[in-house]
Amino acid sequence: MEKLVKKGLSILLITGVAAGCASNQDPKLQAGGDVKPITLTMWAGTGFKDIEGYESKNYGDWEKQKAQEFQKLHPNVTVKVESVPFSDIEQKVNVAVAGNNPPDILYDNIPIRISKHARKDVLIELDDVVKDDKADWKEAFLNMGTINGKLYALPLGSVPQVVFLNKTIFEKKGITVPKDRSWTWNEMKDALKKVADKNTYGIAYFAKNEQADQLMVSNVLAAGAQWANKDITEYTVNSPEGVEALSFMLSLQEEGLVAPGTATMDVNGNFELFKQGKLAILNHTSPVYGDLEVGKKNGAVDPSVEAYGIIPVVKEGVTPRITVTGENGYAIFKQEDPEKKKMAIEFVKFLTKPENIKAINKATYGISARKSGTYEITNKDAAEVFEQLNKLEIVDLGKNKAYFSTLRQKFYPEMQAAFLKAKSPKQALDDFVKIANELAAKK
């Protein structure tokens, strides 16, 4: 199984959001002579912000500034950047593609959404983007963007799952956080019983939609269940171990240790509770480190919040595993104008320079798609938990399957039903697996 980073390294290859200074002019990108004006449109999913060296407090700020830099190198080119929330981008792009009016360049999740457009043959191949420095790109990430043997998308990196404890809450109740960065179910439950009160929620689960659903999946796998068989042709998460894990989550709810409203809570609401100092345990991903650092400075995070990262919490005797997400990157829709196609390729080359990928991953505490995108983790807590995360197996959820986006739409309603007691844990998982296997069986 792929590992996050090589064991023992303190410098991680990460895809963050902190950027460096503006790039020096590349002679290959200089616009020459009297050339016709070209306008490129780019829709950018809300993947990162607060990039070092750039005024980028909002999603899309960095991309707009990079567009301005590119335009200085190519005065005949205008790049129009639109930031689109990930919650809205799939429908927006689908409508545009159906109307034969997609953006020229798209930044979005590759295995879940961009891959679908590649299968519809509406994207161009990106071999020209990487041909000059292909050896610097990690093979696993290029494979991620390769659909039917052709490179259609270029990833920036990915981000791992992290469980965050608000150290302040636990220490106020006399509970020492685990020095080995791990807890079992019973250890977590005992701690939650001591910290949960009228002012503090223990843990939060969220099932409002499919966003960050890999975190809910991780919890369901915590008793040793397998998501599916090795080649993802049969889904098996409804095994006794899967039912046991979902039952454990519901038992925490029964005991008042879970924030109310799981069926209507999304990943952002989950994080907001943590930022306000009202949640003891947060299921999330590594970019939380950067978000908390920025939030402490601008007042968006309660000063008392002190994040302490641990690996996924599992049943006693079960080996922890990890999910990753944020496999986002660039794709270019087919172009009739060869000059426009050329400039779109040059802009994606520009955006994926090593210094840009390094800056993005540094801000998000991510795993870089380029070998030269290394950075040193200066956050001591993050460095220590990454050392442990690196040892864990990464769960393959089958995101590259053509039906995966449909599959995601079937998972969270079953979680809602379980938490609303409309279905038993077994019935909810059985119903999901039935649909999942029907999707997998379709040719």
C-alpha positions in Angstrom: 0.0 0.0 0.0 1.1 3.5 -0.7 2.5 5.4 2.3 2.1 9.1 3.0 5.8 9.8 3.1 9.0 7.8 3.7 9.3 6.8 7.3 11.5 9.0 9.4 11.6 12.1 7.2 10.8 15.4 8.8 10.4 17.0 5.4 7.2 15.9 3.7 6.1 16.2 0.2 2.9 18.1 0.7 0.3 20.0 -1.2 -0.5 23.1 0.7 -1.8 26.6 0.4 1.0 28.8 1.5 2.7 30.3 -1.5 6.0 31.8 -2.2 7.0 35.0 -4.1 6.0 35.5 -7.6 7.8 33.3 -10.1 10.6 34.8 -12.3 9.7 35.2 -15.9 10.1 32.0 -17.9 11.5 32.8 -21.4 9.4 30.0 -22.8 6.3 31.7 -21.7 7.0 35.2 -23.1 4.4 36.5 -25.5 6.0 37.6 -28.6 5.3 40.2 -31.2 1.9 41.0 -32.7 -0.4 38.2 -31.5 -4.1 37.9 -31.4 -5.9 38.4 -28.0 -6.9 35.3 -26.2 -9.3 34.9 -23.2 -9.1 31.9 -21.0 -11.8 31.0 -18.4 -10.9 29.0 -15.3 -13.3 27.6 -12.7 -11.5 26.9 -9.5 -12.9 24.7 -6.8 -12.4 25.9 -3.2 -9.3 23.9 -2.4 -7.0 26.3 -0.7 -6.4 29.8 0.5 -4.0 31.7 2.8 -1.0 31.1 0.6 2.3 32.4 1.9 3.4 35.5 0.1 0.0 36.3 -1.4 -3.0 38.2 -0.2 -5.2 35.1 -0.4 -7.7 35.2 2.5 -10.5 34.0 0.2 -10.7 31.0 -2.1 -9.7 32.0 -5.6 -7.5 34.9 -4.5 -4.3 33.0 -5.2 -5.4 31.8 -8.6 -6.4 35.4 -9.6 -3.0 36.7 -8.6 -1.3 33.9 -10.5 -3.4 34.8 -13.5 -2.2 38.4 -13.3 1.4 37.2 -13.2 0.8 35.0 -16.2 -0.8 37.9 -18.1 2.3 40.0 -17.6 4.3 37.2 -19.3 1.7 37.0 -22.1 0.1 40.4 -22.6 -2.2 39.1 -25.3 -3.8 36.7 -22.8 -6.6 37.4 -20.4 -7.4 34.8 -17.7 -10.8 35.1 -16.0 -10.9 33.1 -12.8 -14.1 32.2 -11.0 -14.0 30.5 -7.6 -16.7 27.8 -7.3 -17.5 26.0 -4.0 -16.9 22.3 -4.2 -20.5 21.8 -3.1 -21.7 23.5 -6.3 -19.0 22.8 -8.8 -20.2 19.4 -10.1 -23.7 20.6 -11.1 -22.3 23.8 -12.6 -19.7 22.0 -14.7 -22.2 19.3 -15.8 -24.6 22.0 -17.0 -21.9 23.8 -18.8 -20.6 20.6 -20.5 -24.2 19.7 -21.5 -24.6 23.1 -23.0 -21.2 22.8 -24.8 -19.9 25.8 -22.9 -17.5 24.5 -20.3 -14.7 26.6 -18.8 -11.3 26.3 -20.6 -9.6 25.2 -17.4 -11.0 23.4 -14.4 -9.6 22.9 -10.9 -11.5 20.2 -9.2 -11.4 16.7 -7.6 -9.8 14.3 -10.1 -11.0 10.8 -9.2 -14.5 11.8 -8.3 -15.4 14.4 -10.9 -12.8 15.3 -13.5 -12.4 11.6 -14.4 -16.1 11.6 -15.5 -15.4 14.3 -18.0 -12.3 12.4 -19.3 -14.5 9.4 -19.9 -16.9 11.5 -21.9 -14.0 12.6 -24.1 -14.3 16.3 -23.5 -10.9 16.9 -22.1 -7.5 17.2 -23.8 -4.5 15.1 -22.9 -1.9 16.9 -20.7 1.3 15.1 -21.7 2.7 18.3 -23.0 2.4 19.8 -19.5 4.7 17.3 -17.9 6.9 16.1 -20.8 9.9 18.4 -19.9 10.1 17.3 -16.2 8.0 14.1 -16.0 10.6 12.5 -13.7 9.8 15.1 -11.0 6.2 14.0 -10.8 5.3 11.1 -8.5 4.0 8.2 -10.5 1.1 7.6 -8.1 -0.2 11.1 -8.7 0.2 10.9 -12.5 -1.6 7.5 -12.4 -4.4 9.3 -10.5 -4.9 11.7 -13.4 -4.6 8.9 -16.0 -7.9 7.6 -17.4 -8.0 4.9 -20.0 -4.3 5.1 -20.4 -4.1 8.8 -21.1 -3.2 11.7 -18.8 -6.2 14.0 -18.6 -5.7 15.7 -15.2 -2.7 17.0 -13.2 -3.0 16.6 -9.4 -1.3 19.0 -7.0 -1.4 16.5 -4.1 -3.6 15.1 -1.5 -4.4 15.5 2.2 -4.6 12.9 4.9 -7.2 12.3 7.6 -6.3 13.5 11.1 -8.3 13.2 14.3 -7.9 16.4 16.4 -8.3 16.7 20.1 -8.8 20.1 21.7 -6.1 19.7 24.2 -7.4 22.5 26.4 -10.7 20.8 27.0 -9.2 17.5 28.0 -6.5 19.0 30.3 -9.1 21.2 32.1 -10.8 17.9 33.1 -7.5 16.4 34.1 -7.2 14.1 31.1 -3.8 13.6 29.5 -3.8 13.3 25.8 -2.2 10.2 24.4 1.6 10.7 23.9 1.7 7.9 21.3 -0.9 9.7 19.2 -3.4 6.9 19.4 -6.6 6.0 21.2 -8.9 3.0 21.2 -12.7 3.1 21.3 -12.8 2.5 25.1 -10.1 5.1 25.8 -11.8 7.7 23.7 -15.3 6.9 25.2 -13.9 7.1 28.8 -12.4 10.5 28.0 -15.5 11.8 26.3 -17.6 10.9 29.4 -15.4 13.2 31.4 -15.4 16.2 29.1 -18.9 16.3 27.6 -21.2 18.7 29.5 -23.7 21.4 28.8 -21.0 23.6 27.3 -18.9 21.0 25.5 -19.8 18.3 22.9 -17.7 15.2 22.9 -17.5 14.3 19.2 -19.4 15.2 16.1 -20.5 13.1 13.1 -21.9 14.6 9.9 -24.1 13.1 7.2 -25.8 16.1 5.6 -24.2 15.4 2.2 -21.3 13.7 0.5 -18.7 16.2 1.4 -15.8 14.7 3.3 -17.7 11.4 3.5 -14.5 9.5 3.6 -14.2 10.5 7.3 -17.5 8.8 8.1 -16.4 5.8 6.1 -13.2 5.7 8.2 -15.3 5.5 11.4 -17.4 2.7 9.9 -14.2 0.7 9.2 -12.9 1.2 12.7 -13.8 -2.3 13.9 -11.9 -3.9 11.0 -14.5 -4.0 8.3 -13.3 -3.8 4.7 -14.9 -1.2 2.4 -14.8 -3.6 -0.5 -12.7 -6.5 -1.9 -9.3 -5.8 -3.4 -10.4 -5.0 -6.9 -13.5 -3.1 -5.8 -15.9 -5.4 -7.5 -17.8 -6.3 -4.4 -18.6 -4.0 -1.5 -18.4 -5.6 2.0 -18.8 -2.8 4.5 -22.0 -4.4 5.8 -20.0 -7.1 7.5 -20.4 -7.7 11.2 -17.4 -5.5 11.8 -19.0 -2.7 9.9 -22.3 -3.0 11.8 -20.4 -3.1 15.1 -18.6 0.2 14.2 -21.8 2.0 13.2 -23.5 0.7 16.3 -20.6 2.0 18.4 -21.1 5.5 16.9 -24.8 5.4 17.7 -24.1 4.3 21.2 -22.0 7.4 21.8 -25.0 9.4 20.5 -27.3 7.5 23.0 -25.0 8.5 25.8 -25.1 12.2 24.9 -21.4 12.2 23.8 -22.2 13.3 20.2 -23.1 16.8 19.1 -26.8 16.8 18.1 -28.0 16.9 14.5 -25.7 14.4 12.7 -28.2 14.0 9.9 -28.2 17.8 9.2 -24.6 18.6 10.0 -21.9 18.9 7.4 -18.1 18.9 7.6 -18.0 22.7 7.9 -20.5 22.8 10.8 -18.3 20.1 12.5 -15.2 22.3 12.2 -17.1 25.4 13.4 -17.9 23.8 16.7 -14.2 22.9 17.1 -13.1 26.4 16.3 -15.5 27.8 18.8 -14.0 25.6 21.5 -17.3 23.7 21.9 -16.1 20.3 20.5 -13.6 18.0 22.1 -12.8 15.7 19.2 -12.8 16.7 15.5 -12.7 14.3 12.6 -11.1 16.1 9.7 -8.0 16.5 7.6 -4.5 18.0 7.8 -5.4 21.5 6.4 -7.0 22.1 9.8 -3.6 22.9 11.1 -3.2 25.8 8.7 -6.8 27.0 9.1 -6.4 27.2 12.9 -3.1 29.1 12.6 -4.8 31.7 10.3 -8.0 31.7 12.4 -6.0 32.5 15.6 -4.6 35.5 13.9 -7.9 36.9 12.5 -10.1 36.0 15.4 -12.1 33.2 13.7 -10.8 30.6 16.2 -11.3 30.8 19.9 -7.9 31.5 21.5 -8.3 28.6 23.9 -8.4 26.0 21.1 -5.2 23.9 21.1 -5.2 21.2 18.5 -3.5 17.9 19.2 -3.5 15.4 16.3 -3.9 11.7 16.7 -4.4 8.8 14.3 -7.9 7.3 13.6 -9.5 5.9 16.7 -10.3 2.1 16.4 -11.6 -0.8 18.3 -9.2 -2.5 20.6 -7.0 -4.9 18.7 -7.7 -3.4 15.3 -4.9 -1.9 13.2 -5.7 1.7 12.3 -6.0 2.7 8.6 -6.3 6.1 7.0 -8.3 7.7 4.3 -7.0 10.6 2.1 -8.8 13.2 0.1 -8.2 16.4 -1.7 -6.9 14.7 -4.8 -7.5 17.9 -6.7 -5.9 19.2 -9.8 -6.2 20.8 -13.3 -7.9 19.7 -16.5 -8.4 21.5 -19.8 -11.5 21.1 -21.9 -11.1 20.5 -25.6 -10.3 23.6 -27.7 -11.0 24.3 -31.3 -8.5 27.2 -31.4 -4.9 25.8 -31.4 -3.5 29.1 -30.0 -6.0 29.1 -27.1 -5.2 25.4 -26.4 -1.5 26.3 -26.4 -2.0 29.1 -23.9 -4.3 26.9 -21.7 -1.5 24.4 -21.5 1.1 27.1 -20.7 -1.1 28.4 -17.9 -1.5 25.0 -16.3 2.3 24.5 -16.6 2.7 27.9 -14.9 0.3 26.9 -12.1 2.0 23.6 -11.4 5.6 24.8 -11.1 7.4 23.3 -8.2 7.4 26.5 -6.1 3.6 26.8 -6.6 2.9 23.2 -5.6 5.2 23.5 -2.7 3.5 26.6 -1.4 0.0 25.1 -1.8 1.0 21.9 0.1 2.7 23.8 2.8 -0.4 25.7 3.6 -2.6 22.6 3.6 -0.2 20.3 5.2 -0.6 18.0 2.2 1.3 15.4 0.3 2.9 16.9 -2.8 2.5 15.5 -6.3 6.0 16.6 -7.2 9.2 15.4 -5.8 10.6 18.9 -5.7 7.6 20.1 -3.8 9.2 19.3 -0.5 8.8 21.5 2.6 9.7 21.2 6.2 6.9 20.9 8.7 7.6 23.6 11.3 4.4 22.8 13.4 5.7 20.3 16.0 2.3 18.7 16.6 1.8 18.2 12.9 5.3 16.7 12.4 4.7 14.2 15.2 1.3 13.0 14.0 2.5 12.8 10.4 5.3 10.4 11.6 2.5 8.1 12.9 0.2 8.6 9.9 3.0 7.6 7.6 3.0 4.1 9.1 -0.7 3.4 8.2 -2.3 1.7 5.3 -4.3 4.0 3.0 -7.8 2.7 2.3 -8.7 2.4 -1.3 -12.3 3.6 -1.7 -12.4 3.0 -5.4 -12.6 6.7 -6.3 -11.5 6.1 -9.8 -14.6 4.0 -10.6 -16.8 5.6 -13.1 -19.8 5.3 -10.8 -18.2 6.6 -7.6 -19.9 10.0 -7.6 -23.2 8.2 -7.8 -22.1 5.8 -5.0 -21.4 8.7 -2.7 -24.9 10.0 -3.1 -26.1 6.6 -1.8 -23.9 6.5 1.3 -24.8 9.5 3.4 -28.6 9.0 3.2 -28.1 5.6 4.9 -26.0 7.3 7.6 -28.8 9.8 8.1 -31.3 6.9 8.4 -29.2 5.2 11.0 -28.6 8.3 13.2 -32.3 9.2 12.9 -33.2 5.6 14.0 -35.2 5.1 10.8 -33.1 2.1 10.1 -30.9 -0.2 12.2 -27.2 -0.1 11.6 -27.3 -3.4 9.8 -30.3 -2.4 7.6 -28.6 0.9 6.7 -25.3 -0.8 5.7 -27.2 -3.7 3.9 -29.2 -1.2 1.9 -26.1 0.7 0.9 -24.1 -2.4 -0.1 -27.0 -3.7 -2.2 -27.0 -0.4 -4.2 -23.2 -0.3 -4.3 -22.9 -3.9 -5.7 -25.6 -3.1 -8.3 -23.5 -0.2 -9.5 -20.3 -2.2 -9.5 -22.0 -5.0 -11.5 -23.1 -2.6 -14.3 -20.8 -2.8 -17.4 
